[in-house]
Amino acid sequence: MSKEKNLFELLKPEAKRNLVRNIIKYPESVNSLISRLKHLYLKSQLTVDDVSGLHLFTGTDWPDNPIDAIYCNDIFEAYDR
């Protein structure tokens, strides 16, 4: 049985790299977001503030589809089944 991954572990490599790079400029905000992602396991647990921070600090554009934007489908890898 595999261990369930938290949302930080599910970040796509480029998104994670950009997020970590932003620690230098925005240490409190980014570290707080990373800490939160390490404690969450479902994208549905993300708050509006989390989603906004993810798009901002990963350098990811807001998708046209609101569902993709809310669930950050372009930022996270698919869940393991």
N, CA and C atoms as a LAMMPS dump frame, in Angstrom:
ITEM: TIMESTEP
0
ITEM: NUMBER OF ATOMS
243
ITEM: BOX BOUNDS ff ff ff
-5.0000000000000000e+02 5.0000000000000000e+02
-5.0000000000000000e+02 5.0000000000000000e+02
-5.0000000000000000e+02 5.0000000000000000e+02
ITEM: ATOMS id mol type element x y z
1 1 1 N 0.846 -1.176 0
2 1 2 C 0 0 0
3 1 3 C 0.894 1.242 0
4 2 1 N 0.63 2.155 -0.93
5 2 2 C 1.467 3.355 -1.025
6 2 3 C 0.967 4.453 -0.096
7 3 1 N 1.904 5.265 0.343
8 3 2 C 1.598 6.381 1.226
9 3 3 C 0.924 7.48 0.409
10 4 1 N -0.137 8.047 0.941
11 4 2 C -0.834 9.139 0.277
12 4 3 C 0.066 10.377 0.274
13 5 1 N 0.152 11.041 -0.861
14 5 2 C 1.007 12.221 -0.984
15 5 3 C 0.244 13.475 -0.576
16 6 1 N 0.953 14.386 0.101
17 6 2 C 0.329 15.668 0.425
18 6 3 C 0.399 16.566 -0.809
19 7 1 N -0.271 17.709 -0.757
20 7 2 C -0.343 18.579 -1.922
21 7 3 C 1.023 19.156 -2.307
22 8 1 N 1.908 19.355 -1.348
23 8 2 C 3.244 19.837 -1.687
24 8 3 C 3.976 18.794 -2.539
25 9 1 N 3.823 17.539 -2.187
26 9 2 C 4.455 16.457 -2.941
27 9 3 C 3.834 16.292 -4.327
28 10 1 N 2.577 16.706 -4.486
29 10 2 C 1.885 16.574 -5.766
30 10 3 C 2.122 17.748 -6.717
31 11 1 N 2.835 18.781 -6.262
32 11 2 C 3.127 19.905 -7.147
33 11 3 C 3.939 19.432 -8.34
34 12 1 N 3.618 19.948 -9.507
35 12 2 C 4.422 19.65 -10.686
36 12 3 C 5.811 20.242 -10.464
37 13 1 N 6.845 19.628 -11.011
38 13 2 C 8.223 20.078 -10.756
39 13 3 C 8.466 21.566 -11.018
40 14 1 N 7.971 22.079 -12.125
41 14 2 C 8.191 23.495 -12.441
42 14 3 C 7.474 24.399 -11.439
43 15 1 N 6.269 24.026 -11.04
44 15 2 C 5.523 24.812 -10.057
45 15 3 C 6.242 24.812 -8.711
46 16 1 N 6.735 23.645 -8.301
47 16 2 C 7.462 23.551 -7.031
48 16 3 C 8.743 24.377 -7.078
49 17 1 N 9.44 24.304 -8.18
50 17 2 C 10.69 25.054 -8.346
51 17 3 C 10.423 26.566 -8.24
52 18 1 N 9.392 27.044 -8.928
53 18 2 C 9.048 28.466 -8.884
54 18 3 C 8.588 28.89 -7.5
55 19 1 N 7.831 28.044 -6.84
56 19 2 C 7.355 28.346 -5.492
57 19 3 C 8.539 28.503 -4.539
58 20 1 N 9.462 27.561 -4.579
59 20 2 C 10.627 27.599 -3.688
60 20 3 C 11.511 28.815 -4
61 21 1 N 11.635 29.169 -5.259
62 21 2 C 12.426 30.352 -5.632
63 21 3 C 11.851 31.629 -5.015
64 22 1 N 10.543 31.685 -4.862
65 22 2 C 9.899 32.881 -4.321
66 22 3 C 10.07 33.03 -2.813
67 23 1 N 10.66 32.035 -2.152
68 23 2 C 10.934 32.153 -0.712
69 23 3 C 11.869 33.331 -0.449
70 24 1 N 12.788 33.587 -1.363
71 24 2 C 13.757 34.671 -1.185
72 24 3 C 13.051 36.028 -1.105
73 25 1 N 12.105 36.279 -2.012
74 25 2 C 11.403 37.565 -2.044
75 25 3 C 10.265 37.659 -1.036
76 26 1 N 9.558 36.559 -0.826
77 26 2 C 8.35 36.56 0.006
78 26 3 C 8.391 35.427 1.032
79 27 1 N 9.361 35.448 1.95
80 27 2 C 9.563 34.299 2.837
81 27 3 C 8.35 33.934 3.699
82 28 1 N 7.703 34.896 4.292
83 28 2 C 6.576 34.564 5.176
84 28 3 C 5.406 33.978 4.405
85 29 1 N 5.042 34.61 3.311
86 29 2 C 3.892 34.138 2.532
87 29 3 C 4.142 32.763 1.924
88 30 1 N 5.301 32.589 1.319
89 30 2 C 5.594 31.319 0.645
90 30 3 C 5.783 30.196 1.661
91 31 1 N 6.503 30.451 2.736
92 31 2 C 6.684 29.407 3.754
93 31 3 C 5.355 29.007 4.382
94 32 1 N 4.478 29.975 4.582
95 32 2 C 3.151 29.665 5.119
96 32 3 C 2.366 28.791 4.147
97 33 1 N 2.418 29.115 2.865
98 33 2 C 1.728 28.326 1.841
99 33 3 C 2.308 26.919 1.755
100 34 1 N 3.619 26.799 1.775
101 34 2 C 4.26 25.48 1.716
102 34 3 C 3.865 24.642 2.928
103 35 1 N 3.872 25.243 4.094
104 35 2 C 3.477 24.53 5.308
105 35 3 C 2.048 24.017 5.187
106 36 1 N 1.178 24.858 4.666
107 36 2 C -0.224 24.459 4.492
108 36 3 C -0.339 23.307 3.495
109 37 1 N 0.384 23.396 2.382
110 37 2 C 0.33 22.331 1.373
111 37 3 C 0.83 21.007 1.938
112 38 1 N 1.787 21.063 2.842
113 38 2 C 2.321 19.837 3.449
114 38 3 C 1.329 19.184 4.4
115 39 1 N 0.305 19.919 4.824
116 39 2 C -0.696 19.382 5.742
117 39 3 C -2.03 19.051 5.059
118 40 1 N -2.134 19.361 3.77
119 40 2 C -3.364 19.083 3.033
120 40 3 C -3.141 17.932 2.056
121 41 1 N -4.19 17.148 1.855
122 41 2 C -4.101 15.994 0.956
123 41 3 C -5.109 16.047 -0.188
124 42 1 N -6.065 16.952 -0.103
125 42 2 C -7.091 17.068 -1.136
126 42 3 C -7.141 18.493 -1.655
127 43 1 N -7.24 18.639 -2.976
128 43 2 C -7.319 19.973 -3.555
129 43 3 C -8.578 20.702 -3.104
130 44 1 N -9.612 19.967 -2.751
131 44 2 C -10.85 20.59 -2.296
132 44 3 C -10.685 21.275 -0.935
133 45 1 N -9.583 21.019 -0.244
134 45 2 C -9.32 21.661 1.043
135 45 3 C -8.651 23.027 0.889
136 46 1 N -8.265 23.378 -0.312
137 46 2 C -7.61 24.661 -0.556
138 46 3 C -8.603 25.81 -0.377
139 47 1 N -8.136 26.883 0.224
140 47 2 C -8.953 28.083 0.355
141 47 3 C -8.722 28.976 -0.866
142 48 1 N -9.546 30.01 -1.003
143 48 2 C -9.363 30.968 -2.088
144 48 3 C -7.991 31.622 -1.972
145 49 1 N -7.573 31.913 -0.758
146 49 2 C -6.255 32.498 -0.522
147 49 3 C -5.144 31.538 -0.972
148 50 1 N -5.297 30.251 -0.682
149 50 2 C -4.317 29.244 -1.111
150 50 3 C -4.209 29.213 -2.637
151 51 1 N -5.351 29.182 -3.299
152 51 2 C -5.392 29.101 -4.763
153 51 3 C -4.746 30.348 -5.371
154 52 1 N -5.079 31.496 -4.834
155 52 2 C -4.497 32.745 -5.313
156 52 3 C -2.974 32.735 -5.136
157 53 1 N -2.518 32.32 -3.959
158 53 2 C -1.086 32.238 -3.685
159 53 3 C -0.381 31.246 -4.585
160 54 1 N -1.015 30.122 -4.837
161 54 2 C -0.416 29.118 -5.719
162 54 3 C -0.198 29.675 -7.119
163 55 1 N -1.22 30.321 -7.66
164 55 2 C -1.074 30.878 -9.005
165 55 3 C -0.035 31.999 -9.015
166 56 1 N -0.031 32.815 -7.99
167 56 2 C 0.913 33.93 -7.922
168 56 3 C 2.353 33.449 -7.755
169 57 1 N 2.597 32.611 -6.755
170 57 2 C 3.966 32.239 -6.407
171 57 3 C 4.56 31.125 -7.278
172 58 1 N 3.717 30.416 -8.03
173 58 2 C 4.262 29.417 -8.962
174 58 3 C 4.417 30 -10.358
175 59 1 N 3.954 31.225 -10.544
176 59 2 C 4.057 31.872 -11.858
177 59 3 C 3.143 31.258 -12.886
178 60 1 N 2.075 30.631 -12.424
179 60 2 C 1.135 29.951 -13.312
180 60 3 C 0.001 30.898 -13.666
181 61 1 N -0.315 30.976 -14.943
182 61 2 C -1.422 31.817 -15.391
183 61 3 C -2.752 31.22 -14.944
184 62 1 N -3.72 32.105 -14.722
185 62 2 C -5.065 31.642 -14.397
186 62 3 C -5.666 31.009 -15.642
187 63 1 N -6.133 29.769 -15.547
188 63 2 C -6.761 29.123 -16.708
189 63 3 C -8.103 29.775 -17.032
190 64 1 N -8.551 29.607 -18.274
191 64 2 C -9.856 30.13 -18.684
192 64 3 C -10.992 29.386 -17.995
193 65 1 N -10.799 28.096 -17.773
194 65 2 C -11.826 27.27 -17.144
195 65 3 C -11.792 27.484 -15.621
196 66 1 N -12.892 27.95 -15.025
197 66 2 C -12.894 28.213 -13.583
198 66 3 C -12.625 26.976 -12.716
199 67 1 N -13.044 25.813 -13.158
200 67 2 C -12.792 24.584 -12.393
201 67 3 C -11.297 24.295 -12.346
202 68 1 N -10.62 24.452 -13.479
203 68 2 C -9.171 24.252 -13.508
204 68 3 C -8.466 25.269 -12.613
205 69 1 N -8.976 26.493 -12.575
206 69 2 C -8.387 27.535 -11.726
207 69 3 C -8.575 27.208 -10.25
208 70 1 N -9.763 26.828 -9.869
209 70 2 C -10.072 26.55 -8.463
210 70 3 C -9.281 25.357 -7.945
211 71 1 N -9.199 24.308 -8.745
212 71 2 C -8.516 23.09 -8.308
213 71 3 C -7.051 23.038 -8.735
214 72 1 N -6.568 24.121 -9.334
215 72 2 C -5.154 24.23 -9.717
216 72 3 C -4.691 23.017 -10.525
217 73 1 N -5.523 22.594 -11.458
218 73 2 C -5.209 21.4 -12.244
219 73 3 C -3.925 21.523 -13.044
220 74 1 N -3.519 22.761 -13.355
221 74 2 C -2.286 22.954 -14.1
222 74 3 C -1.056 23.04 -13.199
223 75 1 N -1.269 22.998 -11.881
224 75 2 C -0.183 23.126 -10.906
225 75 3 C 0.156 21.779 -10.258
226 76 1 N -0.854 20.938 -10.096
227 76 2 C -0.664 19.657 -9.393
228 76 3 C -0.655 18.477 -10.367
229 77 1 N 0.124 17.469 -10
230 77 2 C 0.092 16.183 -10.702
231 77 3 C -1.239 15.507 -10.373
232 78 1 N -1.633 14.57 -11.188
233 78 2 C -2.844 13.796 -10.909
234 78 3 C -2.625 12.92 -9.689
235 79 1 N -3.713 12.668 -8.941
236 79 2 C -3.632 11.774 -7.794
237 79 3 C -3.273 10.371 -8.252
238 80 1 N -2.478 9.672 -7.447
239 80 2 C -2.195 8.254 -7.724
240 80 3 C -3.445 7.458 -7.443
241 81 1 N -3.707 6.513 -8.28
242 81 2 C -4.899 5.67 -8.067
243 81 3 C -4.463 4.29 -7.658
